[in-house]
Amino acid sequence: MRVSNQLLKRFRLCLRREDGGALAELAILVPFLVIMLAAVSELGRFFQQYTTLAKATRTASRYLSNHKLDATELGRARSLVVCGKLACTGADAPLLPGLTAGNVCIESTGSPKVTSVTVRIPRTNSDCTGADAAAPYTFSPIFKVDALLNNSSLSLALPLAPSTTMYYMID
């Protein structure tokens, strides 16, 4: 009888112990914390890439506002957007992965005298008016949310489409 009372007493003590409670809470919270970390990092990458493109289009439009709008200067402006230099060589890496000169749309307003110059990345293929058609640039996320949730309609691959317009300074 005494042995059974001791076993029963130890069993009750084991039921009241809370040593594994923290581990159980951690096991429940870790997936949510990982998803939150992934979401914050993807959002940060998205805004970093958008800001990079916005600054690149601003630099190119500022450059074109002070130079003649001929083929050479337009090519230099595209190079400013793509690699941050006036002339991109094969050794120069683009500012963003997958960014090419084919993503840059340059437009001017005013005829015969040019009044403003716009450099932008189009949102769709048909967004760029004029002679040069440009393809949109799409953000490519690291974490594939659609594959994780088995939902092909949910994707973070969003188009980045900054645009900058500056007055043309040459008379």
C-alpha positions as CSV (number, residue, x, y, z in Angstrom):
1,M,0.0,0.0,0.0
2,R,2.8,2.3,0.9
3,V,4.5,1.7,-2.5
4,S,1.3,2.4,-4.4
5,N,0.9,5.7,-2.5
6,Q,4.4,6.7,-3.3
7,L,3.9,5.9,-7.0
8,L,0.6,7.8,-7.0
9,K,2.3,10.7,-5.3
10,R,5.1,10.8,-7.9
11,F,2.6,10.5,-10.7
12,R,0.8,13.5,-9.4
13,L,4.0,15.5,-9.1
14,C,4.8,14.6,-12.7
15,L,1.5,15.9,-13.9
16,R,1.9,19.2,-12.1
17,R,5.4,19.9,-13.4
18,E,5.7,22.5,-16.1
19,D,9.3,21.8,-17.4
20,G,8.1,21.0,-20.9
21,G,5.6,23.9,-21.2
22,A,8.1,26.3,-22.6
23,L,9.2,23.8,-25.2
24,A,5.6,23.1,-26.3
25,E,5.0,26.9,-26.6
26,L,8.1,27.2,-28.7
27,A,7.1,24.4,-31.0
28,I,3.8,26.1,-31.6
29,L,5.3,29.6,-32.2
30,V,8.3,28.7,-34.4
31,P,6.4,28.3,-37.6
32,F,4.6,31.6,-37.2
33,L,7.9,33.3,-36.4
34,V,9.6,31.9,-39.5
35,I,6.7,33.0,-41.7
36,M,6.9,36.5,-40.2
37,L,10.6,36.6,-40.7
38,A,10.2,35.5,-44.4
39,A,7.5,38.1,-44.9
40,V,9.5,41.0,-43.5
41,S,12.6,40.0,-45.5
42,E,10.6,39.7,-48.7
43,L,8.9,43.1,-48.1
44,G,12.4,44.6,-47.4
45,R,13.8,43.2,-50.6
46,F,10.8,44.4,-52.6
47,F,11.2,48.0,-51.3
48,Q,15.0,47.9,-51.8
49,Q,14.6,46.8,-55.4
50,Y,11.9,49.5,-56.1
51,T,14.0,52.2,-54.5
52,T,17.0,51.1,-56.6
53,L,14.9,51.3,-59.8
54,A,13.4,54.6,-58.8
55,K,16.9,56.2,-58.2
56,A,18.2,54.7,-61.4
57,T,15.3,56.2,-63.5
58,R,15.8,59.5,-61.7
59,T,19.5,59.5,-62.6
60,A,18.8,58.7,-66.2
61,S,16.1,61.3,-66.6
62,R,18.3,63.9,-64.9
63,Y,21.1,63.0,-67.4
64,L,18.8,63.2,-70.4
65,S,17.4,66.6,-69.3
66,N,20.8,68.1,-69.9
67,H,21.9,66.3,-73.0
68,K,20.6,66.0,-76.6
69,L,18.1,63.3,-77.3
70,D,20.1,61.3,-79.9
71,A,20.7,57.5,-80.0
72,T,24.0,57.8,-78.2
73,E,22.6,59.7,-75.2
74,L,19.5,57.4,-75.1
75,G,21.8,54.4,-74.9
76,R,23.9,56.0,-72.1
77,A,20.7,56.8,-70.2
78,R,19.6,53.1,-70.5
79,S,23.1,52.1,-69.3
80,L,22.6,54.4,-66.3
81,V,19.4,52.6,-65.4
82,V,20.8,49.1,-65.9
83,C,24.2,49.2,-64.4
84,G,24.7,52.7,-63.0
85,K,27.3,53.7,-65.5
86,L,27.3,55.6,-68.8
87,A,28.5,52.5,-70.6
88,C,27.8,49.0,-69.5
89,T,30.3,46.4,-70.4
90,G,30.1,42.6,-70.1
91,A,31.9,42.7,-66.8
92,D,29.5,45.2,-65.3
93,A,26.7,43.6,-63.3
94,P,23.2,45.0,-63.5
95,L,21.9,46.9,-60.5
96,L,19.2,44.2,-60.1
97,P,19.1,40.6,-61.2
98,G,17.6,40.2,-64.6
99,L,17.5,44.0,-65.4
100,T,18.3,44.8,-69.0
101,A,18.2,47.7,-71.4
102,G,15.0,46.2,-72.8
103,N,13.2,47.0,-69.5
104,V,13.8,50.8,-69.9
105,C,11.3,53.0,-71.6
106,I,12.3,56.6,-72.6
107,E,9.7,59.1,-73.7
108,S,9.7,62.8,-74.5
109,T,6.9,65.2,-74.7
110,G,6.6,68.3,-76.9
111,S,7.0,68.7,-80.6
112,P,9.0,70.1,-82.3
113,K,10.6,71.5,-79.1
114,V,11.0,68.9,-76.4
115,T,9.6,70.1,-73.0
116,S,10.1,67.0,-70.7
117,V,11.8,63.6,-70.7
118,T,10.4,60.5,-68.9
119,V,12.4,57.5,-68.0
120,R,10.4,54.6,-66.6
121,I,10.1,50.8,-66.3
122,P,6.7,49.9,-67.8
123,R,4.1,47.9,-65.8
124,T,2.9,46.0,-68.8
125,N,4.2,45.2,-72.3
126,S,1.9,47.7,-74.0
127,D,2.6,50.5,-71.5
128,C,5.5,52.1,-73.4
129,T,4.4,54.4,-76.2
130,G,6.7,55.4,-79.0
131,A,9.2,53.6,-81.0
132,D,10.9,51.6,-78.3
133,A,8.9,48.9,-76.7
134,A,10.0,47.9,-73.2
135,A,9.3,44.8,-71.2
136,P,8.2,45.1,-67.5
137,Y,10.6,44.2,-64.7
138,T,9.1,41.7,-62.2
139,F,10.2,41.3,-58.6
140,S,11.3,37.7,-58.0
141,P,10.8,36.6,-54.4
142,I,13.1,34.1,-52.7
143,F,10.2,32.4,-50.8
144,K,7.6,30.9,-53.1
145,V,4.4,31.6,-51.1
146,D,2.2,30.1,-53.8
147,A,4.0,26.7,-53.7
148,L,3.9,26.7,-49.9
149,L,0.2,27.3,-49.8
150,N,-0.7,25.3,-52.9
151,N,-2.3,28.4,-54.4
152,S,-1.1,29.4,-57.9
153,S,-3.1,32.7,-57.8
154,L,-1.1,34.0,-54.8
155,S,2.3,35.2,-55.9
156,L,4.7,37.9,-54.8
157,A,6.1,38.2,-58.3
158,L,4.9,41.8,-58.7
159,P,5.9,44.3,-61.4
160,L,8.1,47.1,-60.3
161,A,7.3,50.2,-62.4
162,P,8.9,53.5,-61.2
163,S,8.8,56.5,-63.4
164,T,10.6,59.9,-63.4
165,T,9.8,62.9,-65.5
166,M,12.2,66.0,-65.7
167,Y,11.9,69.2,-67.7
168,Y,14.2,69.3,-70.7
169,M,16.8,72.0,-70.1
170,I,18.3,72.4,-73.6
171,D,16.7,75.0,-75.8
